[in-house]
Amino acid sequence: MNEELREVAVAVALAAGELVSAGRPDRVEVASTKSSPTDVVTAMDTASEQLLRTELARVRPEDGFLGEEGGHRPGRSGLTWVVDPIDGTVNYLYGLRAYAVSVAVVRAADPAARPDPATWTVLAGAVVDPSQGETWSAALGGGARLTDARGTRALTAPTGPELGQALVATGFGYDARRRAEQAAVVARLLPGVRDLRRVGAASLDLCSVAAGRVDAYYERGLKPWDLAAGALVAAEAGAVVTDFAGAAAGGHGLVAAARDLHPHLLRALADAGAGDPGVDDTGTDDGA
Ligand code: IPD
């Protein structure tokens, strides 16, 4: 069943990826803003989510839906599709190529409630990167794959370098106070690692961990659609994905790292204050 769900995720994410990349105007306009003036929505975010919602309702009519722009619609099957119609919206706005469509299907602990990454089980997911022509996918228990112009291959994350040699990706939220906290963590972490990367699309950061393009990725304050598909790709490739305390990842924290690196990074992040109480992680800077 998870393999069939993976196929659905890949098919709809590819369709949305085609819409988003082929339909990108030379100059993308901001249609509206959400949690802060820098948290933008483009017309294509809305169009992509509409395509995903319509297509999933057609092929999986019993399932629920949770999208970044349109919120939560509960279903009757116990499964919910969690989608980010454009992850990396700011890159998309500026014409930078690191953006993706992220689609996952989860079994929520409480089927009537909005799915929560801390308690859900992700069954399958796909991340489509139209600019690179790369399709990342995973099925729970079925492994992670990358499909590109050279074909399809299984992904196995490297076991990881020591912390001082680790290339670590991270990201920043849209809330100015959270950014100040994240900057303080970066200032303490950076001297102890090879380098940091801020690509601007959480789903692609997670897929990069799966492929060994970075050794780790961490961020606080992610929304369910940012992490659902990519976290499964990373985990199915053999990386370890937790929160800052080693429990299930969610908005309060996500750390995805090569297996042998993960415990050392968790310690370094704790020393840097990444898990300290700070800005409320439960805020809804989304369209829900
Ligand atoms: C954002 C990106 C970014 C991450 C932010 C996310 P969006 O998603 O994934 O890399 O740092 O926390 O909100 O807004 O482009 O869908």
Residues whose N, C-alpha, C, O or C-beta is under 5 A from the ligand:
A	BS01	IPD	I86 D87 G88 T89 V90 G171 F172 G173 G200 A201 A202 S203 D226
